[in-house]
């Protein structure tokens, strides 16, 4: 795998048949590992998904139909010798089966390759109607997005405005199907939201916090709410935020990249599971706390060997928490929740 671009999480996905699939950016494409049966423990892979010119970066979105959308940037040489930049996506309809060819979505600057080369890495989300939306930080530090309509056609790129953004856009979907976007700046986090599904985005109040670039992620935590998480730009510890509340610190464990998130019951209690790459050791670190009860405190537990990128979390076909990471040698490592009380995890296995 290639980790030269910004790390992402969300790369461990459960298909409609119950099998987990792991995706990783590689040289000129993507690598894929798939469970041989729901719940494992055996996997196939790595299998290459070719993508000439596709950067070593992935944003992954999955809809209710189980289809997995892989979104990235592709660079290519133009006839005049300059470099062209396109947002591209590919679709996998079923676990382990072939992935459709990469489809270009262009950029907000179709007639200016130099400006197109300044856009940020894309983020993807599937709306309540099953349509794919992609968002990029534009050349001015604002946000542009392009949406697929239910017929399968694509709208034009839309400028959502904003300025001063750094890093990658964070795109997420609330439980009632509304999209939210966050982008960090040097001294605050810009935010956009929808009032109702299908309507244009409106700029919401900025979040008065300094987040490390490329570290934002979100989870549905109650009612129609999202809780947003990031690493603080100063000390790299994790913060959690919801509207009408202050950003709450989650333990003293400093990390890098985005925080992997999973909301699931543990011993009958509604919990939010978190994982990140520890800043000091490079090892995966795992934590859990009662959902939306940040005041209860969070302790981070180091586990496994040093990893690259960001860990991922998922629930397997047997209802167990699964944590995955890529070792420094590029191999996939997996650990699953033990069949006992609590969040005790098995020994890591190398795929």
DRENLUMMI-824474 format. One record per residue (C-alpha): residue number from 1; x, y, z. Coordinates in pm, 1 decimal, m for minus. Layout:
BEGIN
NODE    k         u         v         w
NODE  NUM         X         Y         Z
...
END
This chain:
BEGIN
NODE    k         u         v         w
NODE    1       0.0       0.0       0.0
NODE    2     100.4     362.9     m50.2
NODE    3      55.1     611.6     238.1
NODE    4     200.1     923.7      78.1
NODE    5    m137.6    1104.6      72.7
NODE    6    m363.9    1200.9     363.9
NODE    7    m479.4     906.2     576.7
NODE    8    m846.4     811.1     587.9
NODE    9   m1058.6     578.1     795.1
NODE   10   m1381.8     404.0     695.0
NODE   11   m1192.6     164.7     466.8
NODE   12   m1331.2    m151.2     636.1
NODE   13   m1681.5    m214.8     498.3
NODE   14   m1940.9    m490.5     547.4
NODE   15   m2123.5    m594.6     230.8
NODE   16   m2482.6    m708.9     187.3
NODE   17   m2366.9   m1070.6     217.0
NODE   18   m2210.3    m999.4     558.0
NODE   19   m1848.8   m1023.4     447.1
NODE   20   m1600.9    m753.2     539.8
NODE   21   m1381.4    m593.3     274.9
NODE   22   m1072.7    m381.3     340.1
NODE   23    m946.2    m129.6      84.0
NODE   24    m608.7      42.9      66.3
NODE   25    m458.0     291.6    m180.2
NODE   26    m174.9     145.4    m381.0
NODE   27      47.0     241.1    m672.2
NODE   28    m180.8     317.9    m969.2
NODE   29    m493.4     184.8    m805.4
NODE   30    m639.4      18.6    m498.7
NODE   31    m573.7    m305.2    m310.5
NODE   32    m863.1    m510.6    m174.0
NODE   33    m894.0    m787.8      87.0
NODE   34   m1224.8    m976.4     134.6
NODE   35   m1340.8   m1225.9     397.5
NODE   36   m1394.5   m1571.0     245.1
NODE   37   m1709.6   m1611.8     454.9
NODE   38   m1911.5   m1382.3     682.9
NODE   39   m1737.7   m1347.9    1018.1
NODE   40   m1399.6   m1469.0     890.8
NODE   41   m1136.5   m1551.1     993.2
NODE   42    m991.1   m1622.8     646.3
NODE   43    m944.4   m1355.7     379.3
NODE   44    m856.2   m1336.8      12.2
NODE   45    m622.1   m1070.7    m121.4
NODE   46    m464.6    m838.3    m173.3
NODE   47    m635.6    m807.1    m512.1
NODE   48    m544.5    m506.9    m729.8
NODE   49    m810.7    m268.8    m859.3
NODE   50    m619.7     m93.2   m1138.5
NODE   51    m638.0     284.4   m1165.7
NODE   52    m361.1     441.9   m1367.0
NODE   53    m283.2     790.5   m1236.8
NODE   54    m514.5     755.4    m935.1
NODE   55    m350.7     910.0    m629.6
NODE   56    m281.1     694.9    m321.8
NODE   57    m590.7     820.4    m140.7
NODE   58    m943.1     683.6     m88.2
NODE   59   m1272.1     818.9      37.5
NODE   60   m1525.9     537.8      67.1
NODE   61   m1904.8     569.7      82.3
NODE   62   m2161.0     290.3     113.5
NODE   63   m2535.8     324.8      62.3
NODE   64   m2828.4     122.1     193.3
NODE   65   m2806.0     m94.3    m119.9
NODE   66   m2462.1    m213.6      m8.3
NODE   67   m2282.1     m68.5    m310.4
NODE   68   m1934.0      59.7    m223.8
NODE   69   m1816.4     380.9    m394.1
NODE   70   m1441.4     445.2    m409.4
NODE   71   m1353.5     811.0    m468.5
NODE   72   m1011.3     962.7    m535.6
NODE   73    m817.0    1207.8    m753.1
NODE   74    m650.2    1120.1   m1080.2
NODE   75    m369.2    1310.6   m1249.2
NODE   76    m292.2    1278.0   m1619.5
NODE   77     m80.9    1455.7   m1878.9
NODE   78    m273.4    1686.9   m2110.6
NODE   79    m201.2    1749.1   m2478.0
NODE   80     m31.1    2080.5   m2397.0
NODE   81     203.1    1912.7   m2150.2
NODE   82      29.4    2038.3   m1836.5
NODE   83    m116.1    1808.7   m1571.5
NODE   84    m488.5    1746.9   m1562.4
NODE   85    m673.4    1673.7   m1235.9
NODE   86   m1003.5    1487.1   m1212.3
NODE   87   m1212.9    1357.8    m925.2
NODE   88   m1284.9     993.6   m1011.3
NODE   89   m1497.1     717.6    m864.6
NODE   90   m1547.7     343.9    m908.3
NODE   91   m1831.3     122.2    m781.5
NODE   92   m1831.1    m228.6    m634.8
NODE   93   m2177.7    m383.5    m636.0
NODE   94   m2106.6    m703.4    m443.1
NODE   95   m1834.8    m821.1    m207.1
NODE   96   m1542.3    m979.8    m387.9
NODE   97   m1673.1    m912.2    m738.9
NODE   98   m1522.5    m689.6   m1004.7
NODE   99   m1517.2    m312.6    m960.7
NODE  100   m1643.3     m94.2   m1243.5
NODE  101   m1393.8     125.9   m1427.1
NODE  102   m1304.7     462.2   m1276.7
NODE  103   m1543.1     733.4   m1395.1
NODE  104   m1420.7    1095.1   m1417.5
NODE  105   m1617.2    1377.4   m1254.2
NODE  106   m1379.0    1653.8   m1358.8
NODE  107   m1312.9    1941.4   m1121.8
NODE  108   m1462.5    2281.9   m1036.3
NODE  109   m1210.6    2431.1   m1283.8
NODE  110   m1263.3    2247.3   m1614.0
NODE  111   m1087.2    2515.1   m1817.5
NODE  112    m798.2    2589.9   m1581.7
NODE  113    m566.5    2295.2   m1511.4
NODE  114    m351.3    2506.4   m1282.2
NODE  115    m643.0    2587.8   m1050.2
NODE  116    m771.2    2230.1   m1075.5
NODE  117    m433.3    2112.7    m950.7
NODE  118    m488.9    2309.2    m628.2
NODE  119    m809.2    2135.3    m516.4
NODE  120    m804.3    1918.8    m206.9
NODE  121    m861.3    1545.5    m185.6
NODE  122   m1229.1    1447.9    m226.6
NODE  123   m1475.0    1325.2      35.4
NODE  124   m1782.3    1120.2     m48.2
NODE  125   m2118.4    1055.0     112.8
NODE  126   m2437.1     875.1       1.8
NODE  127   m2758.7    1069.3      67.8
NODE  128   m3092.5     929.4     186.5
NODE  129   m3200.9     864.8    m173.8
NODE  130   m2889.5     661.6    m250.4
NODE  131   m2715.8     928.7    m457.8
NODE  132   m2342.3     989.4    m435.1
NODE  133   m2211.4    1335.6    m342.1
NODE  134   m1845.5    1437.7    m363.5
NODE  135   m1684.8    1744.4    m206.7
NODE  136   m1343.0    1905.8    m241.2
NODE  137   m1164.9    2200.5     m87.2
NODE  138   m1136.4    2446.4    m374.8
NODE  139    m842.9    2664.9    m476.7
NODE  140    m963.0    2947.3    m250.5
NODE  141    m997.2    2730.9      59.3
NODE  142   m1376.0    2703.7      31.5
NODE  143   m1582.2    2400.3     m67.9
NODE  144   m1721.2    2280.7    m400.0
NODE  145   m1945.7    1979.7    m444.3
NODE  146   m2099.4    1770.7    m718.8
NODE  147   m2409.8    1553.0    m677.2
NODE  148   m2552.3    1255.7    m860.0
NODE  149   m2930.5    1266.9    m911.2
NODE  150   m3150.1     955.0    m870.1
NODE  151   m3151.9     901.1   m1249.2
NODE  152   m2776.0     851.7   m1235.7
NODE  153   m2685.7    1178.0   m1406.1
NODE  154   m2459.5    1433.7   m1239.6
NODE  155   m2531.2    1796.3   m1157.7
NODE  156   m2267.2    2058.7   m1226.6
NODE  157   m2008.2    2150.0    m966.3
NODE  158   m2156.9    2389.0    m707.4
NODE  159   m1958.7    2647.8    m511.7
NODE  160   m2057.9    2642.6    m142.8
NODE  161   m1827.7    2938.0     m67.7
NODE  162   m1605.4    2969.9     237.0
NODE  163   m1233.8    3049.8     254.6
NODE  164    m919.7    2961.3     445.2
NODE  165    m987.1    2589.6     463.2
NODE  166    m701.1    2343.4     500.4
NODE  167    m690.1    1968.3     463.1
NODE  168    m979.2    1751.2     352.0
NODE  169   m1352.9    1815.8     371.3
NODE  170   m1539.3    1594.1     619.9
NODE  171   m1880.0    1486.2     483.1
NODE  172   m2137.5    1293.8     686.5
NODE  173   m2506.1    1205.4     699.0
NODE  174   m2738.1    1255.9     997.8
NODE  175   m2987.9     985.3    1099.1
NODE  176   m3266.7    1176.1     921.6
NODE  177   m3073.0    1194.1     596.1
NODE  178   m2926.3    1544.9     615.3
NODE  179   m2568.4    1605.5     508.3
NODE  180   m2316.2    1805.5     708.8
NODE  181   m1977.0    1930.7     596.1
NODE  182   m1682.4    2044.8     806.0
NODE  183   m1351.1    2198.1     701.1
NODE  184   m1082.6    2319.3     943.1
NODE  185    m909.7    2654.9     908.0
NODE  186    m617.7    2795.4    1105.4
NODE  187    m838.1    2913.2    1393.3
NODE  188   m1186.1    2759.3    1355.4
NODE  189   m1385.5    2490.0    1175.8
NODE  190   m1621.7    2588.9     895.0
NODE  191   m1952.3    2403.2     884.0
NODE  192   m2236.2    2358.6     634.5
NODE  193   m2569.3    2180.2     683.6
NODE  194   m2903.8    2112.9     515.2
NODE  195   m3241.2    2208.2     663.3
NODE  196   m3425.1    1935.7     471.5
NODE  197   m3309.8    1656.0     237.2
NODE  198   m3246.5    1763.2    m118.3
NODE  199   m3211.0    2135.5     m51.0
NODE  200   m2896.5    2342.3     m93.4
NODE  201   m2639.8    2368.3     183.0
NODE  202   m2648.1    2662.6     421.5
NODE  203   m2343.5    2790.9     607.7
NODE  204   m2384.2    2710.3     978.3
NODE  205   m2204.3    2875.7    1269.0
NODE  206   m1832.2    2809.2    1277.7
NODE  207   m1700.0    2579.0    1548.0
NODE  208   m1457.5    2778.9    1768.7
NODE  209   m1185.1    2514.7    1778.0
NODE  210    m853.3    2442.2    1608.7
NODE  211    m850.1    2099.8    1445.4
NODE  212    m556.1    1926.5    1282.6
NODE  213    m601.8    1903.3     906.4
NODE  214    m731.0    1567.6     776.8
NODE  215    m839.1    1454.8    1124.7
NODE  216   m1216.7    1516.5    1119.2
NODE  217   m1472.2    1234.6    1138.3
NODE  218   m1833.8    1203.8    1256.4
NODE  219   m2075.0     951.7    1407.1
NODE  220   m2452.2     943.0    1458.1
NODE  221   m2491.2     949.4    1835.0
NODE  222   m2853.8    1020.0    1923.3
NODE  223   m3181.7    1150.8    1786.8
NODE  224   m3097.3    1329.3    1462.9
NODE  225   m2759.4    1439.5    1592.6
NODE  226   m2405.8    1389.5    1477.5
NODE  227   m2106.4    1415.5    1706.0
NODE  228   m1794.0    1541.3    1530.8
NODE  229   m1446.7    1429.7    1637.0
NODE  230   m1098.3    1555.7    1555.8
NODE  231    m742.9    1580.7    1683.3
NODE  232    m663.9    1914.9    1842.2
NODE  233    m417.0    2116.6    1635.3
NODE  234    m216.0    2195.9    1947.7
NODE  235    m170.4    1877.1    2150.2
NODE  236    m321.5    1620.4    1906.2
NODE  237    m562.4    1481.2    2164.7
NODE  238    m916.8    1391.7    2056.9
NODE  239   m1205.9    1637.5    2086.4
NODE  240   m1579.7    1566.9    2051.9
NODE  241   m1836.2    1834.8    1962.3
NODE  242   m2209.8    1868.4    1904.1
NODE  243   m2413.7    2183.9    1843.7
NODE  244   m2494.4    2380.3    2164.0
NODE  245   m2197.1    2222.3    2345.1
NODE  246   m1828.6    2297.4    2382.9
NODE  247   m1561.5    2073.0    2235.2
NODE  248   m1493.5    1803.9    2497.8
NODE  249   m1152.1    1639.1    2542.5
NODE  250   m1149.3    1257.5    2523.6
NODE  251    m855.2    1138.5    2728.7
NODE  252    m487.1    1222.4    2707.0
NODE  253    m389.2     998.6    2415.8
NODE  254    m243.8    1207.2    2132.2
NODE  255    m301.2    1070.6    1785.0
NODE  256    m256.9    1131.6    1413.5
NODE  257    m496.2    1126.3    1120.0
NODE  258    m873.7    1081.2    1151.7
NODE  259   m1044.5     900.0    1439.2
NODE  260   m1220.0     573.8    1347.8
NODE  261   m1569.5     563.4    1499.6
NODE  262   m1831.7     300.6    1571.4
NODE  263   m2150.1     321.3    1776.9
NODE  264   m2257.4     m16.6    1914.6
NODE  265   m2386.5    m175.6    2237.8
NODE  266   m2127.4    m314.9    2478.3
NODE  267   m2277.0    m531.9    2753.2
NODE  268   m2613.7    m376.7    2674.4
NODE  269   m2487.9     m18.1    2705.1
NODE  270   m2490.8     224.8    2410.9
NODE  271   m2123.6     302.1    2351.7
NODE  272   m1908.9     490.9    2104.7
NODE  273   m1589.2     306.5    2009.9
NODE  274   m1289.0     509.5    1893.7
NODE  275    m957.2     412.7    1739.8
NODE  276    m661.6     613.6    1615.1
NODE  277    m290.3     588.4    1547.4
NODE  278     m97.6     683.2    1859.0
NODE  279     128.8     981.5    1795.9
NODE  280     412.4     866.0    2022.3
NODE  281     440.8     496.9    1931.9
NODE  282     264.3     468.4    1595.9
NODE  283      57.1     180.7    1736.5
NODE  284    m321.9     154.7    1710.9
NODE  285    m505.7     277.4    2020.4
NODE  286    m861.9     186.0    2119.8
NODE  287   m1108.9     358.7    2351.4
NODE  288   m1480.5     346.8    2436.0
NODE  289   m1725.4     553.6    2638.0
NODE  290   m2103.2     578.5    2692.7
NODE  291   m2244.4     755.4    2387.8
NODE  292   m2271.5    1133.8    2433.6
NODE  293   m2138.5    1110.0    2791.0
NODE  294   m1797.0    1261.3    2731.4
NODE  295   m1775.0    1363.7    3098.5
NODE  296   m1747.4     996.0    3198.3
NODE  297   m1384.8     997.3    3085.4
NODE  298   m1196.6     804.0    2819.2
NODE  299    m888.5     583.5    2851.0
NODE  300    m686.4     486.6    2544.7
NODE  301    m536.0     136.4    2523.1
NODE  302    m242.2      70.9    2291.6
NODE  303    m269.9    m252.7    2095.9
NODE  304     m81.7    m435.1    1823.7
NODE  305     228.8    m327.1    1636.4
NODE  306     305.2      12.4    1477.3
NODE  307      79.6      90.3    1184.2
NODE  308      55.3     334.1     894.2
NODE  309    m238.7     550.1     794.3
NODE  310    m541.0     529.4    1023.5
NODE  311    m712.4     224.8    1177.5
NODE  312   m1067.0     126.4    1082.2
NODE  313   m1359.4     m18.5    1279.3
NODE  314   m1657.9    m230.7    1172.9
NODE  315   m1909.7    m485.3    1300.2
NODE  316   m1874.1    m831.7    1148.8
NODE  317   m2150.0   m1078.3    1060.6
NODE  318   m2143.2   m1220.6    1414.4
NODE  319   m2193.9    m879.8    1572.7
NODE  320   m1835.6    m846.6    1694.7
NODE  321   m1633.4    m526.6    1688.4
NODE  322   m1349.9    m560.1    1436.9
NODE  323   m1046.9    m333.9    1435.3
NODE  324    m809.7    m334.7    1139.6
NODE  325    m485.2    m156.5    1058.4
NODE  326    m203.2    m177.2     808.4
NODE  327     138.6    m267.8     942.8
NODE  328     449.9     m77.1     846.6
NODE  329     520.4    m362.3     602.7
NODE  330     188.2    m294.6     426.3
NODE  331      14.7    m611.1     547.0
NODE  332    m342.6    m607.2     675.5
NODE  333    m376.4    m675.8    1049.1
NODE  334    m711.9    m764.1    1210.7
NODE  335    m838.4    m813.2    1566.1
NODE  336   m1192.2    m907.1    1674.2
NODE  337   m1391.0    m870.4    1992.5
NODE  338   m1373.4   m1175.9    2217.3
NODE  339   m1687.5   m1374.4    2298.3
NODE  340   m1697.4   m1243.1    2653.0
NODE  341   m1816.6    m936.1    2839.1
NODE  342   m1661.6    m597.2    2777.6
NODE  343   m1457.6    m485.1    2481.5
NODE  344   m1171.8    m731.9    2516.1
NODE  345   m1008.3    m799.3    2179.4
NODE  346    m839.4   m1111.7    2045.9
NODE  347    m474.2   m1126.5    1948.5
NODE  348    m400.9    m952.1    1618.9
NODE  349    m378.6   m1171.2    1309.9
NODE  350    m184.1   m1091.2     994.3
NODE  351    m382.8   m1143.0     674.8
END
